[in-house]
């Protein structure tokens, strides 16, 4: 028997499809919630069922519109706190502001830290997320954080579709080498690195390739695809160096600005992402994007947290 009352799953408006899929895996239904916006932009939240003494999980990625979704999540957490929920876990598959985790110029905020303070003050007891941009963000919280990896979902797809190919896993920058090495080990693939020069935010210029990709299927791996400039430039470099074909893998399909057009016109044969962020209409129409769900992974984590069993068994 769980220590924190009945299990309840709630969803904000950012990704209700993922929340429904999680409920399907758990064999339960979403707890109703009223989420409206007044004419002046203020958000109205009302929990539609009794949650007193319940173990509540709120599914809400803080994706675009980022500030709206963060505020909505904060108001839901506050409502649950005031409704006397026993424990409230924020299930934030995509953690917004994670790229602003340190001061890189004078007089700048550490936005990822501010967001952690906001959610904690709003009433969150625990955070469940997927592939934080920087793992050390967990240290911003004075409460339990479970940072799951989408690797099992993406690896299963790659093993199934590329099992007869000679693979090379490519990190599009030096910061992603550890992630690429871990994937390469599990796929029996070699490793390559793109030496990237970034001149300003959301703009990057790939310079050199470290490693051999000639005649191999190159899998470019990153935690997110934002404007797709970095990852599309990487594909051009790989093709120039003799790669047989290119695939892109990323957990979070942020896909802002010209990203979808760039991916559609890129050298990639396919772009594999997860549903931590829902695709917009243009993303769904993109012929190169395939979506794999993390609902099963999150459902297992929620079940284990609720039953007070180990979550570490889900880490890969």
N, C-alpha and C positions, 0 to 999 in steps of 0.2 A: 504493500500500500504506500502511495506517495506521501511524502511528508508535508506537502504544500497544497493540499486540497485537490479539487477536481481540475482536470486539464481543460483549458480554454484557449482557442486560437482566434485572434482578432486580426484584421487587416486594415491598413490605411488604403488610400486610393492609388498609391504608386504602382503596386503590382498585385492586384487581387487574384489574378490567374495563378500565380505561384502559390499564394496562400490556399486557394482551393485545391491545388494539386497536393500540397502538404497534407491537407485534411483527408484527401482520398487515401493517401498512404497510411494515415493514422486511424482511419475508420471513424472520423468524427466530422462535425459540421462547424462552420464558422460561427462564432458568436456575433450577433448583429451589432452594427455600430452605425450611428448617424454621423455623416461627415458632409457638411455643407459649407458654402462660402457666402458671406453676406455681400451686398452690392459694393461695399467699400473695400472688399478684399479680406476682411477678417474671417477667420475660420471658426466654425461652430462644430463641436464634438459632443456626442451623447452616446454612452454605452447602452445598448438595447437589451441587456439582460443582467441579472444579479451575478456579480463576480466576487462577492464577499467570501474571503477565505480561499479563493481559487488560485491555481497556478497558471498564470496567464502569459501567453507568448504573442507578441505584436509583430506582425510581418510588415516591414516598411523599408525598402531600400531608399536611400537618400539620393536618388538620381534626379534628373531634370524633370520638373523645375526644382532644383536642389533646395533652395531656401524655403519654398512652400512645403515640400515634403518633410524637411527637418522640423519646421514649426508644427506641422500636423502631428508628427510623431511625438513631439514634446507635449502637446495638448492631450493626446491619447494617454500618454504615460501619467500625466497629472490627474486625468479623470479616473484612471484605474487606482491610483494612490488614494484619492479621496473616496473611492468606492470600496476601500478596505480589501483590495486583493492581497492575498498572502505573499505572493512573489510575482514580480513582473520582469519578464525577459524580453528585451528588444531584439528581434530577429532582423538584422540589417544586412542583407546579402551584399549590398554595395554600400560602403561607408564613404559618404561624400566628404570632401575637404582633406582626404587622406594624403594627397600630394603636398599639402602645406603642413608638413610635420616638423619643420625646423625653420630657424631664421637663416635665410640665404643672403639677405641684404639688411642693412640697418633700418630700424624703425618699422619693421614688418611684424604682423601678428603670427602666432603659431596656431593657425585656424583649427587643425585637427585636435589640439588640446582644448580649445574653447568649446568645440562641439562635444567632447567627452564630458566637460564640466556641465554643459547645458543638459545633456541627457541624464546625467547622474542626478542633478538637482530636480529634474522634472519627475523623477520617481522610478527610474530604472534600477533594478537590482542585479541584472546580469546582461551581458551582451553576447549575442551569437552572430557571427559574421563569416564571410567567405573571402579568402585571399586578400587580406589587407595589403594595401600598396607598400606599406613598411611595417614589418612585424613588431617593431618597437613601439608602435602606437598603443599596444596593449598596456604599456607602462604608464600611459596617461590616465588610466582608470584605477580607482581604489576599490574595485569590485571584480568578480570573476569575468574573464573574457575568453570565449571559445572561438578561435580563429581557424575555421575549417579550410581545407584545400579542395578545390574542384578537380584536382588531379585524377581521382578515381573515375569521374564521369568522362573527362577528356581522354584519358588513357584507354579506357574500354573502347571508345569510338575509334581511336587510332589503331589499336591492335586488331580490331575487326576489319577495318577498311584498308589498312596498309601492311597486312601481315606478310606479304610476299615481296615487299620492296626493301631496298637498302636505304635506311633512313639516316638523316643527320638532323639533330635538334639545334636550332639556331637562336641564340639570344640577340635581340636587336640592340642591346647596349650592355655595358659592363655590369650594371646593377642587377641584371636578370640571369647572370651566369649560374648561380646556385640553383635556381629553379630549372633552368635548361639542363643542367647536369643531372638533376634528380629524374627528370623525364627521360633523358637519354639512357640512364641506367636501367630503368624499367622497360624501355622499348628495345634495349640492346642496340642503341644507336650511338653514333659518334657525335661530337660536339663542335660547334663553330660559333664565332662571336663576330658581330658587326661593331666596328669601332666608330662610334657616333660623335658628331660634334653638334651641340645645340647652341644656337645663337640667341634665341629668345623663346619664351613660353609657346608651346604648341607648334614650334617650328624646329626641325632638325635636319641635319645633312649627314648622311652616312658616307664614310670615307673609305675604310679598309675592311677586308674580310680576313679573319684569323681562323684557319682551319680549311679542310678540303671538302668541297660539296660536289665536285664534278661527277656526273652520272648518278647522283643520289636524289631521293625525294627529300627536299628541305622543309622542315617544319619550324616555322618562325613562331616563337612562344613569348607571350607577354601577359601581364596580369589584366591589362585593359587596352581597348582600342578607342582612342578619343577622336582626334581629327584624322587619324590613319596616315598622317604624313610619314612618320617614322617607319611604320610597318610596310607601307607600300614602297618606300625607297629601299628598304631591305630586300624586297623581292627582286627589284631591278638589279641590285648588286649580285644577288645569288644567281640569277639567270645569266648575267655577264660572266660569272665564274663557272658556268657549265652545269648548274643544277638541272636535273631531269625535269622536275616540276616543283612548285612551291605550294605549301599549305600554310595557313595562319591559324593559330590557336590562341584564344584569350578568354579569360573568365568573364570580364565585364564589357559588354558592348555599349560603351558610352555613346559613340557614333555622333559626335557633334559636328556642326559646320559642314564641310564638303566630304565628310568621311565616307558616306555610302557611295557617292559618285566616284571617289577615288578607288574604293574597293572593287566596284563594278568594272572599272577600266584598268585594273591592276594586272600584274602577271600571275596572280594567284589562281589556282584551280579551284580552291575552296577556302572558306573562312569559317572556322568552327568556334562558336561562342556558347555561353550558357544563358539561362533565363534569370540571372540575378537582377538584370535590368530588362524590362519588356521592350521588344522591338516596336518602333513606330511603323506607320503604314509604308513608308519608303523602305525601311529595313526589311519588312516582310516581303516586299516585292523584289529585293535584290537576289539575283539568281545564284550568287556565290556564297551566301550566308546560310549556314546550317546551325540550328539551335538544339543544344542538349540540356536537359533539365537537371537542376540540382535539388528538386523537390524531395526526391528519395533520400538524399544525403541529409538535408535539413530535417526531414521527418525523423530519421534515425537519431539525430542529435537531440531533437526535442523530446523524443521518447526516453532517451537515456538520461537527460537532465531531469525530466519529470519523475522518473523512477529511481533517481539517485544512483545510477550506475555510471560506468566509465564512458567518457566522451573520447578519450584518447585512442580508443580502438578504431575510430573513424579517420584518424590521421594517416596520411600516406607520405 
